Amino acid sequence: MSSEPVSGKREPSARLDDKVQAAIWSMSSDGVPTDKIALYLELTADEVVAGLAKRRRTDGASQDSASSAPVDPRTSDQEGMESLVNRLLTDPEEFLCPILQSLMEHPVVAEDGFTYEREAIEEALQRRARSPKTNTTMGDKVIPNQDKKTAITNYKEKTMQEIMSLASSVPSGHAQKLLLRAEGFVRPYLPDRSTQRKLVKLLQLRAGLPAILRGDAVKELIDILAHDPAEEEAVRELLVHFEDWGAGPHMTSPSVSDEAVAHFRTLARKPPALPCHEALDRELAHRLAAQVDSAKGSEALWQFALELGAGPQAGVWLEGAACVLAAVHGKIQIDLADLSDALLRAAARFLQEPRDRGAEALVAELFGYNLCRSSLSGAAGAGGSSSLAAILLERAKRCEANKDSDEEALLLEAYAADPTHVGVRERLLELLLGALESSGKVDREDVLLKLLFVQHKKVPEELLPKLSLDQHHVQALDPQSALALAEQLTSASRSRDGAKVAVLAAQAFDASGRREDAQRAYIRAYNMDRSNADASHGVVETCAELRTKIDSLERRVAEQQDLIEKLTLQVRERNTQHRSMSLAGGCGFAWDISEIDPAQVPNGQCRESPKFLLAAHGITLWIRYYPQGNKDANNANNGMASVFLHRSQLSKIECRISVGGKERILGSETPFVEAGEGRGWCKFIRIGCHREIRVRIDAVQLKDSALKCLY
């Protein structure tokens, strides 16, 4: 096709003459893309589309000249557009696989001379060795058709380019179909970089469609750009249309990294800043706040918040930075000297009122509820008090440099927030001592006293005459420090003042439930000044309490003595039952065994009598009674009970033992028996219930003694 360029750039609204329309139609029919037609004829893509539609109406009118009905231009425009879209959606016949009737990706020439999709012809020949076109027998050899593949590739490229140039000029429904077709052409070649750029462009065009038609184009576009930050121009395009394309919700996807969001935000803030930077600020803030529990996360969040909160146009981010400061101060190193007065004041306000609903809502909006919980808990706890003290100290230092009268008030507030903060204590003590030195008095003598005792454990002697030591000032001290101050005053020959302070210490001890310490303090105050009525009254009360306590103790002692006597008597009675019995010579004794049930005592087990003492010889005797017989003596199942007499010393005992009317004798032939051993009979009497065992001692002789005692 040959055609001369049409000179003169027309306005979009100008009517196209017949020559231009003919050129448009001819070139389009030859497959020239719309953008190339527009470029060649110096038209816009919209004008080319309008020209094609108008030619369609003209052709329709000439073919239907017999009809007198008027043709609706809108219907003709629609038909022309449909024709254009159909051309772009329809694959040329020569590029279709005869078997699949779809565009070929891997065209091959078969032995019948026709071109097929490789996979389709190979499967067909496996089933049937005949040509799908001629039905004649043929072999299974195929040869790649490179020319056809190149032609198809060129066709796809040209069609895709035409769709991209035309998409913004056709109705949205047609544009969606065309763009999806173009995407289908490029996706198989991913992740090739040039192919990815084409896909990005197609996704951008689809993202510009109405929400109902754009599908997942925006999400996919963001995912691609999030992993390829080098596509800065494409990212900028996304950010320009951030709101129109509904990109905000997709930024929260886990597939979009924190680094990607930070990159998008940086580009959005490049001058001229784009409106979407505010949404990206918040998204990145939420992500960083989720990591606030780690030191690294706290540092990243603080640097981010400081960047936004320290600028001249900080707005709500000033309060946001203050909230972050409350949450992370103490976790990371922050040089408060580098922060602005406005930021320090905002942070102090937040720490002073951490439960303020407005502040809580702001934190949740800017950073999410994770930081909200962290900052509120930090502000309300000991960490918040320490942070507040540090911030107020920094503000006080700036007051000192500017000769600002608010310095003392700020330091007092800092001390109230955290009395343990060393920097606050030292600076406040220095300030109060300076005021005392210059004016001879100080309004907050209570604080000065506490600071002196923390610093020196006492009031320096040179300062004692300068202090008023009013009651409400001294009462600020803990009672132990107050008592130490009383001793200092007494040592400085101010016993009366010392007694007053000691009384205050006693009252403080009393209020805290330390009554004994209070009593000692009253006694010490009385010793300092016997004319002090409060001290005297305290001593009297102490004496009365001591008298009451002594009476109570005396009663308890008496009760304990009575109890001891009762217990002693019980012990004696118990010992009487079990103690050794002292027997006079010539006496016999009986052991009551009527309570012993032989059936309850297994064979081989015994019962022992109470021990009794032969006082003249120092020998202790006792009886072992085996109601079922002595198992150790092989006496099992013989029906006889066993009785043995044991002794505590090596000796010979002559005696008579009787049970149930049966008597047995240990006579003079009885040998000496070792200490702890016994002599007796394994078969003393038949097993049964017996009343008692009687023993009559006849003679006793110790080993190595020629003397035998007869009874």
C-alpha positions as CSV (number, residue, x, y, z in Angstrom):
1,M,0.0,0.0,0.0
2,S,1.2,3.5,-0.8
3,S,-0.3,6.7,0.4
4,E,1.0,10.2,0.7
5,P,1.0,11.8,4.2
6,V,-1.9,14.1,4.8
7,S,-0.5,17.5,5.7
8,G,-1.9,19.8,8.4
9,K,-2.6,18.6,12.0
10,R,-6.3,18.6,12.6
11,E,-8.1,19.4,15.8
12,P,-9.8,16.3,17.3
13,S,-13.2,17.8,16.6
14,A,-12.4,18.5,12.9
15,R,-14.4,16.5,10.3
16,L,-12.1,14.1,8.4
17,D,-12.4,14.5,4.6
18,D,-13.0,11.5,2.3
19,K,-9.3,11.2,1.3
20,V,-8.1,10.9,4.9
21,Q,-10.9,8.4,5.8
22,A,-10.0,6.3,2.8
23,A,-6.3,6.3,3.8
24,I,-7.3,5.3,7.4
25,W,-9.5,2.5,6.2
26,S,-6.9,1.2,3.6
27,M,-4.1,1.2,6.1
28,S,-6.2,-0.5,8.8
29,S,-7.3,-3.1,6.3
30,D,-3.6,-3.8,5.5
31,G,-3.0,-4.5,9.2
32,V,-1.2,-1.2,10.0
33,P,-1.6,-0.5,13.7
34,T,-3.8,2.4,14.8
35,D,-0.9,4.3,16.4
36,K,1.2,4.0,13.2
37,I,-1.8,5.3,11.1
38,A,-2.2,8.2,13.5
39,L,1.5,9.0,13.3
40,Y,1.7,8.8,9.5
41,L,-1.5,10.9,8.9
42,E,-0.6,13.2,11.8
43,L,-3.8,12.4,13.6
44,T,-4.7,11.3,17.1
45,A,-5.6,7.8,17.9
46,D,-9.2,9.0,18.7
47,E,-9.4,10.5,15.2
48,V,-8.3,7.3,13.6
49,V,-10.9,5.3,15.6
50,A,-13.5,7.9,14.6
51,G,-12.5,7.7,10.9
52,L,-12.8,3.9,10.9
53,A,-16.3,4.2,12.5
54,K,-17.4,6.8,9.9
55,R,-16.1,4.7,7.0
56,R,-18.2,1.8,8.4
57,R,-21.3,4.0,8.4
58,T,-20.6,5.1,4.8
59,D,-20.1,1.6,3.6
60,G,-23.3,0.5,5.3
61,A,-25.3,3.3,3.6
62,S,-24.0,2.5,0.1
63,Q,-24.8,-1.2,0.4
64,D,-28.3,-0.5,1.6
65,S,-29.2,2.4,-0.8
66,A,-32.6,0.7,-1.4
67,S,-33.6,1.4,2.2
68,S,-34.9,4.9,2.9
69,A,-34.6,4.5,6.7
70,P,-32.1,6.9,8.3
71,V,-29.0,5.4,9.9
72,D,-28.3,6.3,13.6
73,P,-24.7,7.6,13.7
74,R,-24.3,6.2,17.2
75,T,-25.2,2.7,15.9
76,S,-22.8,3.1,13.1
77,D,-20.0,4.3,15.4
78,Q,-20.6,1.2,17.6
79,E,-20.5,-1.1,14.6
80,G,-17.3,0.5,13.4
81,M,-15.8,0.1,16.9
82,E,-16.9,-3.5,17.1
83,S,-15.3,-4.2,13.7
84,L,-12.0,-2.7,14.9
85,V,-12.1,-4.6,18.2
86,N,-13.0,-7.9,16.4
87,R,-10.0,-7.5,14.1
88,L,-7.7,-7.1,17.1
89,L,-9.3,-10.0,18.9
90,T,-9.3,-12.4,16.0
91,D,-6.1,-14.3,15.0
92,P,-5.3,-14.5,11.3
93,E,-6.2,-17.9,9.8
94,E,-2.7,-18.5,8.5
95,F,-1.4,-18.4,12.1
96,L,-3.9,-20.9,13.5
97,C,-3.1,-24.5,14.1
98,P,-5.5,-26.6,11.9
99,I,-6.0,-29.0,14.8
100,L,-6.4,-26.7,17.8
101,Q,-7.7,-23.7,15.9
102,S,-5.6,-21.4,18.1
103,L,-2.6,-19.3,17.6
104,M,0.5,-21.4,17.3
105,E,3.4,-21.1,19.7
106,H,5.8,-23.7,18.3
107,P,4.8,-24.1,14.6
108,V,6.3,-27.1,12.7
109,V,5.9,-28.4,9.2
110,A,4.6,-32.0,8.9
111,E,5.2,-34.4,6.0
112,D,1.9,-33.3,4.4
113,G,3.3,-29.8,3.9
114,F,1.0,-28.1,6.4
115,T,2.0,-26.2,9.5
116,Y,0.7,-27.3,12.9
117,E,1.4,-26.7,16.6
118,R,4.1,-29.2,17.5
119,E,2.4,-30.9,20.4
120,A,-1.0,-31.1,18.6
121,I,0.4,-32.8,15.4
122,E,2.6,-35.2,17.4
123,E,-0.4,-36.3,19.5
124,A,-2.5,-36.7,16.4
125,L,0.0,-38.8,14.6
126,Q,0.4,-41.1,17.6
127,R,-3.3,-41.8,17.4
128,R,-3.6,-42.0,13.6
129,A,-0.8,-41.8,11.0
130,R,-2.8,-39.7,8.6
131,S,-2.8,-36.1,7.6
132,P,-5.4,-34.1,9.5
133,K,-5.8,-31.9,6.4
134,T,-5.7,-34.5,3.5
135,N,-6.4,-37.7,5.4
136,T,-3.5,-39.4,3.5
137,T,-1.0,-41.6,5.1
138,M,2.1,-39.8,6.3
139,G,5.1,-40.2,8.6
140,D,5.8,-38.6,12.0
141,K,8.6,-36.3,11.0
142,V,8.2,-32.6,11.8
143,I,10.4,-29.6,11.1
144,P,10.3,-26.3,13.0
145,N,8.8,-23.6,10.9
146,Q,11.0,-20.7,11.9
147,D,9.5,-18.3,9.4
148,K,6.0,-18.9,10.7
149,K,7.1,-18.5,14.3
150,T,8.8,-15.2,13.5
151,A,5.7,-14.0,11.7
152,I,3.5,-15.0,14.6
153,T,5.9,-13.2,17.0
154,N,5.8,-10.1,14.9
155,Y,2.0,-10.3,14.7
156,K,1.7,-10.5,18.5
157,E,4.1,-7.6,18.9
158,K,2.2,-5.4,16.4
159,T,-1.2,-6.4,17.8
160,M,0.0,-5.7,21.4
161,Q,1.4,-2.3,20.4
162,E,-1.8,-1.4,18.6
163,I,-3.9,-2.4,21.6
164,M,-1.8,-0.3,23.9
165,S,-2.1,2.7,21.6
166,L,-5.8,2.1,21.2
167,A,-6.9,1.1,24.7
168,S,-7.5,4.6,26.1
169,S,-9.7,5.5,23.0
170,V,-12.2,2.6,23.0
171,P,-15.0,1.9,25.4
172,S,-13.9,0.3,28.7
173,G,-15.5,-3.1,28.0
174,H,-13.6,-3.4,24.7
175,A,-10.5,-2.1,26.3
176,Q,-10.6,-4.8,29.0
177,K,-10.9,-7.6,26.4
178,L,-8.1,-6.1,24.3
179,L,-5.7,-5.6,27.2
180,L,-6.3,-9.2,28.5
181,R,-5.5,-10.5,25.0
182,A,-2.3,-8.4,24.9
183,E,-1.3,-9.6,28.4
184,G,-1.8,-13.2,27.2
185,F,0.7,-12.5,24.4
186,V,3.5,-11.3,26.7
187,R,3.1,-13.4,29.9
188,P,4.7,-16.6,28.4
189,Y,7.9,-14.6,27.9
190,L,8.3,-13.5,31.6
191,P,10.5,-12.9,33.5
192,D,12.4,-11.3,30.5
193,R,12.9,-7.7,31.6
194,S,11.7,-6.1,28.4
195,T,8.6,-8.3,28.5
196,Q,8.0,-7.3,32.1
197,R,8.0,-3.6,31.1
198,K,5.4,-4.4,28.4
199,L,3.3,-6.2,31.0
200,V,3.6,-3.2,33.4
201,K,2.3,-0.9,30.7
202,L,-0.6,-3.2,30.0
203,L,-1.4,-3.5,33.7
204,Q,-1.3,0.3,34.0
205,L,-3.8,0.6,31.2
206,R,-6.1,-2.0,32.8
207,A,-5.7,-0.3,36.2
208,G,-7.1,2.8,34.6
209,L,-10.4,1.1,33.7
210,P,-13.4,1.3,36.0
211,A,-13.0,-0.7,39.2
212,I,-15.4,-3.5,38.1
213,L,-13.3,-4.1,35.0
214,R,-9.7,-3.7,36.2
215,G,-9.6,-7.1,38.1
216,D,-6.4,-7.7,39.9
217,A,-4.4,-5.4,37.7
218,V,-3.5,-3.0,40.5
219,K,-2.4,-5.7,42.9
220,E,-0.2,-7.4,40.3
221,L,1.2,-4.1,39.2
222,I,2.2,-3.3,42.8
223,D,3.7,-6.7,43.3
224,I,5.9,-6.3,40.2
225,L,7.0,-2.8,41.1
226,A,7.6,-3.8,44.7
227,H,10.2,-6.3,43.6
228,D,11.7,-4.1,40.9
229,P,12.4,-0.7,42.4
230,A,14.4,0.2,39.2
231,E,11.1,0.8,37.4
232,E,11.0,4.3,38.8
233,E,8.9,5.8,36.0
234,A,6.3,3.1,36.3
235,V,6.2,3.6,40.1
236,R,5.7,7.3,39.6
237,E,2.8,6.6,37.2
238,L,1.3,4.3,39.9
239,L,1.7,7.0,42.5
240,V,0.1,9.7,40.3
241,H,-3.0,7.5,40.0
242,F,-2.8,6.1,43.5
243,E,-6.3,7.2,44.5
244,D,-8.0,6.7,41.1
245,W,-6.7,3.1,40.8
246,G,-7.5,2.2,44.4
247,A,-3.9,1.3,45.2
248,G,-4.1,2.0,49.0
249,P,-5.6,-1.3,50.2
250,H,-3.1,-3.3,48.2
251,M,-0.2,-1.7,50.0
252,T,-1.0,-3.6,53.1
253,S,-0.4,-6.9,51.4
254,P,2.4,-9.1,53.0
255,S,3.9,-9.5,49.5
256,V,4.8,-5.8,49.5
257,S,7.9,-5.5,51.7
258,D,8.6,-2.6,54.1
259,E,11.5,-1.6,51.8
260,A,9.1,-1.4,48.9
261,V,6.7,0.8,50.8
262,A,9.6,3.0,51.9
263,H,10.7,3.3,48.3
264,F,7.2,4.2,47.0
265,R,7.0,6.8,49.8
266,T,10.3,8.4,48.9
267,L,9.3,8.8,45.3
268,A,5.9,10.2,46.3
269,R,7.6,12.8,48.5
270,K,10.0,14.0,45.7
271,P,9.1,17.6,44.7
272,P,6.5,18.1,43.7
273,A,5.1,15.8,46.3
274,L,2.1,13.7,45.3
275,P,-1.0,13.5,47.5
276,C,-0.6,9.8,48.0
277,H,2.5,10.4,50.2
278,E,0.2,10.9,53.2
279,A,-1.3,7.4,52.8
280,L,2.2,5.9,52.3
281,D,3.5,7.7,55.4
282,R,0.7,6.1,57.4
283,E,1.3,2.6,55.9
284,L,5.0,2.7,56.6
285,A,4.3,4.1,60.1
286,H,2.0,1.1,60.8
287,R,4.6,-1.3,59.6
288,L,7.4,0.1,61.6
289,A,5.2,0.4,64.7
290,A,4.6,-3.4,64.5
291,Q,8.3,-3.9,65.2
292,V,8.6,-1.5,68.1
293,D,9.2,-4.2,70.6
294,S,12.8,-4.7,69.3
295,A,15.6,-2.2,69.7
296,K,16.2,-2.2,65.9
297,G,12.5,-1.6,65.3
298,S,12.3,1.1,67.8
299,E,15.3,2.9,66.2
300,A,13.8,2.7,62.7
301,L,10.4,4.0,64.0
302,W,12.0,6.8,65.9
303,Q,14.0,8.0,62.9
304,F,10.9,7.8,60.7
305,A,8.8,9.8,63.2
306,L,11.5,12.3,63.8
307,E,11.9,12.9,60.1
308,L,8.2,13.8,59.8
309,G,7.7,15.4,63.2
310,A,10.7,17.7,63.0
311,G,9.9,19.5,59.7
312,P,8.3,22.9,59.4
313,Q,5.1,21.3,58.0
314,A,4.9,18.6,60.7
315,G,1.2,18.9,61.5
316,V,-0.1,15.8,63.3
317,W,3.3,14.2,62.9
318,L,4.7,16.4,65.6
319,E,2.3,14.7,68.0
320,G,3.1,11.4,66.4
321,A,6.8,11.9,67.0
322,A,6.0,12.8,70.6
323,C,4.1,9.5,71.0
324,V,6.9,7.5,69.5
325,L,9.4,9.3,71.9
326,A,7.2,8.1,74.8
327,A,7.2,4.6,73.5
328,V,10.9,4.1,72.7
329,H,12.7,6.4,75.1
330,G,14.7,4.1,77.3
331,K,14.9,1.4,74.7
332,I,17.3,3.3,72.4
333,Q,19.7,6.2,72.8
334,I,18.0,9.5,72.0
335,D,19.9,12.8,72.4
336,L,17.1,15.1,73.7
337,A,19.3,18.1,73.1
338,D,18.9,17.7,69.3
339,L,15.1,17.9,69.5
340,S,13.0,21.0,69.1
341,D,11.2,22.7,71.9
342,A,7.8,22.0,70.2
343,L,8.6,18.3,70.1
344,L,9.7,18.2,73.7
345,R,6.6,20.0,74.9
346,A,4.4,17.7,72.9
347,A,6.1,14.6,74.3
348,A,5.8,16.0,77.9
349,R,2.1,16.6,77.4
350,F,1.6,13.1,76.2
351,L,3.6,11.6,79.2
352,Q,1.7,13.7,81.7
353,E,-1.7,12.6,80.3
354,P,-1.1,9.2,78.7
355,R,-4.8,8.2,78.9
356,D,-6.0,11.2,77.0
357,R,-8.6,9.9,74.5
358,G,-7.5,12.4,71.8
359,A,-3.9,11.3,72.1
360,E,-4.8,7.6,72.1
361,A,-7.0,8.1,68.9
362,L,-4.1,9.9,67.2
363,V,-1.6,7.2,68.0
364,A,-4.0,4.5,66.7
365,E,-4.6,6.5,63.5
366,L,-1.0,7.2,62.7
367,F,0.7,4.0,64.0
368,G,-2.0,1.4,64.8
369,Y,-2.9,-0.1,68.1
370,N,0.4,-2.0,68.6
371,L,2.2,1.3,69.2
372,C,-0.9,2.6,71.0
373,R,-0.6,-0.1,73.6
374,S,3.2,0.2,73.8
375,S,3.2,4.0,74.2
376,L,0.4,4.0,76.8
377,S,1.9,1.3,78.9
378,G,5.3,3.0,78.7
379,A,3.9,6.4,79.6
380,A,1.9,5.0,82.5
381,G,4.7,2.9,84.0
382,A,8.1,3.7,85.6
383,G,9.7,4.1,82.2
384,G,7.2,6.9,81.4
385,S,8.1,8.7,84.6
386,S,11.8,8.5,83.8
387,S,11.3,9.7,80.3
388,L,9.2,12.6,81.5
389,A,11.8,13.6,84.0
390,A,14.5,13.5,81.3
391,I,12.5,15.6,78.9
392,L,11.6,18.2,81.6
393,L,15.3,18.3,82.6
394,E,16.3,19.1,79.0
395,R,13.7,21.9,78.8
396,A,14.9,23.2,82.1
397,K,18.5,23.4,80.8
398,R,17.3,25.5,77.9
399,C,15.5,27.8,80.4
400,E,18.8,28.2,82.2
401,A,20.5,29.2,79.0
402,N,17.7,31.7,78.3
403,K,17.5,33.0,81.9
404,D,13.9,31.7,81.9
405,S,12.0,31.7,85.2
406,D,10.3,28.4,84.4
407,E,13.5,26.4,85.1
408,E,12.6,25.7,88.8
409,A,9.0,24.7,88.0
410,L,10.2,22.3,85.3
411,L,12.8,20.8,87.6
412,L,10.3,20.4,90.4
413,E,7.9,18.7,88.0
414,A,10.7,16.4,86.8
415,Y,11.6,15.5,90.4
416,A,8.0,14.7,91.2
417,A,7.9,12.5,88.1
418,D,11.1,10.6,89.0
419,P,12.8,11.3,92.3
420,T,15.5,8.8,91.5
421,H,16.7,10.7,88.4
422,V,20.3,11.7,89.2
423,G,20.5,14.6,86.7
424,V,17.3,16.1,87.9
425,R,18.3,15.8,91.6
426,E,21.7,17.4,91.1
427,R,20.4,20.3,89.0
428,L,17.5,21.0,91.3
429,L,19.7,20.9,94.4
430,E,22.2,23.3,92.8
431,L,19.3,25.6,91.9
432,L,17.7,25.6,95.4
433,L,21.1,26.0,97.2
434,G,21.7,29.0,94.9
435,A,18.4,30.5,95.8
436,L,19.1,30.0,99.5
437,E,22.5,31.5,99.2
438,S,21.3,34.6,97.3
439,S,18.0,35.3,99.2
440,G,18.5,33.6,102.5
441,K,15.4,31.4,102.0
442,V,13.9,29.0,99.6
443,D,10.2,28.3,98.9
444,R,10.6,24.6,98.5
445,E,12.6,23.8,101.6
446,D,10.8,20.5,101.8
447,V,12.4,19.4,98.5
448,L,15.8,20.9,99.5
449,L,15.7,18.8,102.7
450,K,15.0,15.6,100.8
451,L,17.7,16.3,98.3
452,L,20.3,17.1,101.0
453,F,19.6,13.8,102.8
454,V,19.8,11.9,99.5
455,Q,23.1,13.6,98.6
456,H,24.8,13.9,102.0
457,K,22.7,11.7,104.4
458,K,22.4,14.8,106.5
459,V,22.0,18.6,106.4
460,P,25.5,20.3,106.1
461,E,26.1,22.1,109.4
462,E,26.6,25.5,107.7
463,L,23.1,25.3,106.3
464,L,21.2,24.5,109.5
465,P,21.0,28.1,110.7
466,K,19.6,29.1,107.3
467,L,16.7,26.7,107.3
468,S,13.3,27.5,108.8
469,L,12.5,23.8,109.5
470,D,8.8,24.5,109.4
471,Q,6.7,21.5,110.3
472,H,5.3,21.0,106.8
473,H,8.8,21.1,105.4
474,V,10.2,18.5,107.8
475,Q,7.2,16.3,107.3
476,A,8.4,15.8,103.7
477,L,11.3,13.8,105.0
478,D,11.1,10.1,105.7
479,P,10.9,9.4,109.5
480,Q,14.4,8.0,109.7
481,S,15.9,11.1,108.0
482,A,13.8,13.3,110.3
483,L,15.2,11.6,113.3
484,A,18.7,12.0,112.0
485,L,18.0,15.8,111.5
486,A,16.7,15.9,115.1
487,E,20.1,14.5,116.3
488,Q,21.9,17.1,114.2
489,L,20.0,19.9,115.8
490,T,20.6,18.5,119.3
491,S,24.3,18.3,118.5
492,A,24.2,21.9,117.4
493,S,22.8,22.9,120.9
494,R,19.2,23.2,119.5
495,S,17.7,20.5,121.6
496,R,14.2,22.1,121.6
497,D,14.1,22.2,117.8
498,G,15.6,18.7,117.8
499,A,12.8,17.4,120.1
500,K,10.1,19.0,117.8
501,V,11.6,17.3,114.8
502,A,11.9,14.0,116.7
503,V,8.2,14.2,117.6
504,L,7.4,14.6,113.8
505,A,9.5,11.6,113.1
506,A,7.6,9.6,115.8
507,Q,4.3,10.7,114.3
508,A,5.5,9.6,110.8
509,F,6.6,6.2,112.2
510,D,3.2,5.8,113.9
511,A,1.4,6.7,110.7
512,S,3.3,4.0,108.8
513,G,2.5,1.3,111.4
514,R,6.0,1.2,112.9
515,R,4.8,1.6,116.5
516,E,8.0,0.5,118.2
517,D,10.1,2.9,116.1
518,A,7.6,5.6,117.1
519,Q,8.0,4.8,120.8
520,R,11.8,5.0,120.6
521,A,11.5,8.4,118.7
522,Y,9.1,9.8,121.5
523,I,11.6,8.7,124.2
524,R,14.5,10.3,122.3
525,A,12.5,13.5,121.9
526,Y,11.7,13.5,125.6
527,N,15.4,13.1,126.4
528,M,16.2,16.1,124.1
529,D,13.6,18.3,125.7
530,R,11.7,17.2,128.8
531,S,9.4,20.2,128.5
532,N,8.1,19.2,125.1
533,A,4.5,18.3,125.7
534,D,4.1,16.1,122.7
535,A,7.2,14.2,123.6
536,S,6.0,13.8,127.2
537,H,2.6,12.7,126.1
538,G,4.2,10.2,123.7
539,V,6.4,8.8,126.5
540,V,3.4,8.5,128.8
541,E,1.5,6.6,126.1
542,T,4.6,4.5,125.5
543,C,4.9,3.7,129.2
544,A,1.2,2.8,129.4
545,E,1.5,0.6,126.4
546,L,4.6,-1.0,127.9
547,R,2.8,-1.6,131.2
548,T,-0.1,-3.2,129.3
549,K,2.3,-5.2,127.3
550,I,4.2,-6.3,130.5
551,D,1.0,-7.3,132.2
552,S,0.0,-9.3,129.1
553,L,3.4,-10.9,129.0
554,E,3.2,-11.8,132.7
555,R,-0.2,-13.4,132.2
556,R,1.2,-15.3,129.3
557,V,4.2,-16.4,131.4
558,A,1.9,-17.6,134.2
559,E,-0.2,-19.4,131.7
560,Q,2.9,-21.0,130.2
561,Q,4.1,-22.0,133.7
562,D,0.8,-23.7,134.4
563,L,1.0,-25.4,131.1
564,I,4.5,-26.6,131.8
565,E,3.6,-28.0,135.2
566,K,0.6,-29.8,133.7
567,L,2.8,-31.3,130.9
568,T,5.5,-32.2,133.4
569,L,2.9,-34.0,135.5
570,Q,1.6,-35.8,132.4
571,V,5.2,-36.8,131.5
572,R,5.8,-38.1,135.0
573,E,2.6,-40.1,134.9
574,R,3.5,-41.6,131.5
575,N,7.0,-42.4,132.6
576,T,5.6,-44.0,135.7
577,Q,3.7,-46.4,133.4
578,H,6.8,-47.2,131.3
579,R,9.7,-46.5,133.5
580,S,11.8,-49.2,135.1
581,M,10.4,-50.7,138.3
582,S,12.7,-50.9,141.3
583,L,12.2,-54.1,143.2
584,A,13.3,-54.9,146.7
585,G,15.0,-58.2,147.4
586,G,12.7,-61.2,147.8
587,C,9.8,-59.6,146.0
588,G,8.0,-61.1,143.1
589,F,6.0,-59.4,140.4
590,A,3.3,-60.1,137.8
591,W,2.9,-58.8,134.2
592,D,-0.7,-58.5,133.1
593,I,-1.1,-60.0,129.6
594,S,-4.8,-60.4,129.6
595,E,-5.2,-57.7,126.9
596,I,-2.9,-59.5,124.5
597,D,-4.9,-61.5,121.9
598,P,-2.6,-64.2,120.5
599,A,-4.6,-64.2,117.3
600,Q,-3.5,-60.6,116.6
601,V,0.2,-61.4,117.0
602,P,1.9,-63.2,114.1
603,N,4.2,-66.1,114.7
604,G,7.7,-64.9,115.5
605,Q,6.5,-61.5,116.9
606,C,6.7,-60.7,120.6
607,R,5.4,-58.3,123.2
608,E,7.8,-56.8,125.8
609,S,7.0,-56.1,129.4
610,P,7.9,-52.8,131.1
611,K,11.5,-52.9,132.3
612,F,12.2,-53.3,136.0
613,L,15.4,-52.6,138.0
614,L,17.2,-54.7,140.5
615,A,18.5,-51.7,142.3
616,A,21.0,-53.5,144.4
617,H,22.8,-54.8,141.4
618,G,22.0,-52.1,138.8
619,I,20.6,-54.7,136.5
620,T,17.5,-54.0,134.3
621,L,15.3,-57.0,133.5
622,W,12.4,-57.5,131.1
623,I,10.3,-60.3,129.6
624,R,9.6,-61.1,126.0
625,Y,6.5,-63.0,125.4
626,Y,5.8,-64.7,122.0
627,P,2.0,-65.5,122.0
628,Q,2.3,-67.6,118.8
629,G,5.8,-69.0,119.5
630,N,9.3,-67.9,118.6
631,K,9.8,-68.3,114.9
632,D,13.5,-67.9,115.2
633,A,13.6,-71.0,117.4
634,N,12.0,-73.1,114.7
635,N,8.9,-73.2,116.8
636,A,6.5,-72.7,114.0
637,N,3.1,-74.5,114.1
638,N,3.9,-76.4,117.3
639,G,1.1,-74.7,119.2
640,M,3.3,-73.5,122.0
641,A,4.0,-69.9,123.3
642,S,7.5,-68.7,124.2
643,V,8.8,-66.8,127.3
644,F,12.3,-65.3,127.8
645,L,13.9,-63.3,130.6
646,H,16.3,-60.6,129.3
647,R,18.9,-58.6,131.3
648,S,21.0,-55.5,130.7
649,Q,24.3,-56.9,132.1
650,L,26.3,-60.1,131.9
651,S,24.9,-62.1,134.8
652,K,23.2,-65.2,136.1
653,I,19.6,-65.0,137.2
654,E,17.9,-67.8,139.2
655,C,14.2,-67.4,139.2
656,R,10.8,-69.1,138.8
657,I,8.5,-68.1,136.0
658,S,4.8,-69.1,135.9
659,V,2.1,-68.7,133.3
660,G,-1.5,-70.0,133.5
661,G,-0.6,-72.2,136.5
662,K,2.5,-73.7,134.8
663,E,5.8,-72.9,136.5
664,R,9.3,-73.3,135.1
665,I,12.6,-72.7,136.9
666,L,15.9,-71.1,135.8
667,G,18.1,-72.8,138.5
668,S,21.8,-72.6,139.5
669,E,22.8,-74.6,136.4
670,T,21.8,-71.6,134.3
671,P,24.9,-70.2,132.6
672,F,25.9,-66.5,132.6
673,V,24.0,-64.6,129.9
674,E,25.4,-61.7,127.9
675,A,23.9,-58.2,128.2
676,G,20.7,-57.9,126.1
677,E,20.2,-61.6,125.7
678,G,17.5,-63.7,127.3
679,R,17.0,-67.1,128.8
680,G,13.7,-69.0,128.8
681,W,11.6,-71.6,126.9
682,C,10.5,-71.7,123.3
683,K,7.7,-74.2,124.4
684,F,6.6,-72.7,127.6
685,I,2.8,-73.2,127.5
686,R,0.2,-73.9,124.9
687,I,-1.0,-71.0,122.8
688,G,-4.1,-69.3,124.4
689,C,-5.4,-66.3,126.3
690,H,-3.5,-66.1,129.6
691,R,-4.0,-63.6,132.4
692,E,-0.5,-62.9,133.6
693,I,3.2,-63.9,133.7
694,R,4.6,-64.1,137.3
695,V,8.4,-63.9,138.1
696,R,10.0,-64.7,141.4
697,I,13.7,-63.8,141.8
698,D,15.7,-66.4,143.9
699,A,19.3,-65.4,143.3
700,V,21.5,-63.0,141.3
701,Q,25.2,-63.2,140.5
702,L,27.3,-60.8,138.4
703,K,30.1,-62.1,136.2
704,D,33.5,-62.2,137.9
705,S,31.9,-61.8,141.3
706,A,32.1,-64.5,144.0
707,L,29.1,-63.1,145.7
708,K,25.6,-64.5,144.9
709,C,22.7,-62.6,146.4
710,L,19.9,-64.8,147.6
711,Y,16.3,-63.7,147.9
